[in-house]
Amino acid sequence: MFAELFAPEQIAILTQIIFIDLVLAGDNAIIIGMVASKFPPKQRKKVIFWGIGGAVILRIILTLLTAYLLQITGLRLIGGLLLLYIVYKLYVDVIKGSEKEEDIKVDNSSFLKAIWTVLLADFTMSLDNVLGVAGAAGEHYGLLIFGLILSIILMATAATLISGWIKKYRWIAWLGLLAILVVAVELIYTDIKILFF
């Protein structure tokens, strides 16, 4: 089992997953931090706890659903095209450095509204991460679970640190983009091969 885990193919997939997570997981945690900062310190911890808790459940459901859907011919092509768009967006936002300030309106009158804001933001921003990781892992479900756990840990703990690294060391962002691009091309090629050859 361990020999299989450290096979060159598995290591390559694992490396892809790590770089995809590094580039994509930070945004979600930044959103949670932004929403929580609008609240008094006592409520802030609760917003972070419930926000991350809800985001974790959401991400597990999305990842399992995406992994299943990516096995269906035709949907891999759509997934690949979506990832190409994500690569373009990331290139504009991260590499070219057009800093995007997330315009999120937070109603700090209600704790539940804040959690809803976090979940909504996480849902819209998780798709790229989930699609990238599920696409890279393919049918390697052990690696898929690893990628999921890693993205949750990164989202919960190291977002600020990671965004700092990416600004300082541009090569991390480039490797992340390259990893997503490879996944996108593989997904598109797999479906084109099945559909047209």
C-alpha positions, -999 to +999 in steps of 0.1 A: +000+000+000+028+024+009+047+015-022+016+026-043+013+058-023+048+068-032+046+057-068+058+085-092+022+090-106+008+094-070+035+119-060+028+139-092-009+140-084-002+149-048+021+178-058-006+191-082-032+190-054-009+208-029-002+237-054-039+240-064-048+242-027-020+267-019-033+291-047-070+286-042-078+278-005-067+312+009-095+333-005-122+315+015-104+321+048-099+358+040-136+361+034-144+345+068-119+369+084-134+399+067-170+390+078-158+382+114-139+415+117-172+434+115-183+419+149-173+425+185-145+402+197-168+379+217-190+372+186-160+371+162-148+337+175-183+323+170-186+336+135-152+321+126-161+288+143-195+284+127-183+299+094-155+274+090-177+245+103-203+253+077-177+257+050-161+224+058-195+205+055-202+224+023-168+216+008-171+178+017-205+176-001-192+196-031-160+176-034-178+142-033-204+154-058-178+169-082-156+137-080-187+117-090-198+141-118-163+142-133-166+104-140-194+112-165-184+117-201-192+152-213-190+167-178-152+164-178-151+186-209-173+212-192-151+209-160-120+214-180-133+245-198-144+259-164-109+254-151-094+272-181-116+302-172-104+299-135-067+298-148-074+330-167-091+347-137-062+337-114-036+350-139-054+384-140-059+385-102-028+369-088+000+371-114-008+405-129-014+417-094-047+435-100-056+434-063-093+424-060-110+437-029-140+414-023-170+437-021-190+418+005-217+437+024-219+424+059-250+431+081-234+429+115-268+432+132-274+395+129-251+366+137-271+342+114-268+367+085-231+367+090-229+329+089-251+330+058-227+355+041-197+333+049-215+302+035-226+320+004-191+334-002-176+300+004-200+283-020-192+306-048-154+305-041-151+268-033-160+256-068-126+264-083-108+246-054-131+216-054-130+213-092-092+216-093-086+190-066-113+165-078-099+169-114-063+163-103-071+134-081-092+116-107-102+081-094-075+082-066-100+087-038-073+086-011-056+116-027-090+133-031-096+130+006-061+143+013-067+173-009-100+180+008-085+178+043-055+200+032-078+227+017-098+227+049-067+231+071-053+258+049-087+276+049-089+274+087-054+283+096-029+296+071-048+319+047-030+352+056+004+334+056-003+318+022-015+350+005+017+367+018+038+339+003+021+342-030+027+380-031+063+375-021+071+344-042+054+346-075+067+312-085+042+295-061+013+312-080+028+302-113+031+265-102-005+266-089-017+280-123+003+254-142-011+226-120-047+238-127-039+242-164-026+206-166-058+193-149-080+213-173-062+200-204-063+164-191-101+167-184-108+182-218-085+157-236-101+127-218-136+136-230-125+146-266-108+112-269-139+094-258-164+115-277-146+119-311-121+090-314 
